[in-house]
Amino acid sequence: MVQQGVDLYGVGQILGHKMPRMTQRYAHLSRDYVASAVGKLDGIMGAMLPAAS
């Protein structure tokens, strides 16, 4: 579900986890998903930095 855009809080609620730690334990993300997240972070950080002269 996380790889389809559902956040960990939502997944935990749907699955009935009482503690967020339980949801985190079973959240296995593919390398492609993690790479995509890093790419988004790179875009955000790049937009915050001044352009190189």
Buried (B, 14 or more C-beta within 10 A) or exposed (E): EBEEEEEBEEBBEEEEBEEEEEBEEEEEEEEEEEEEEEEEEEEEEEEEEEEEE
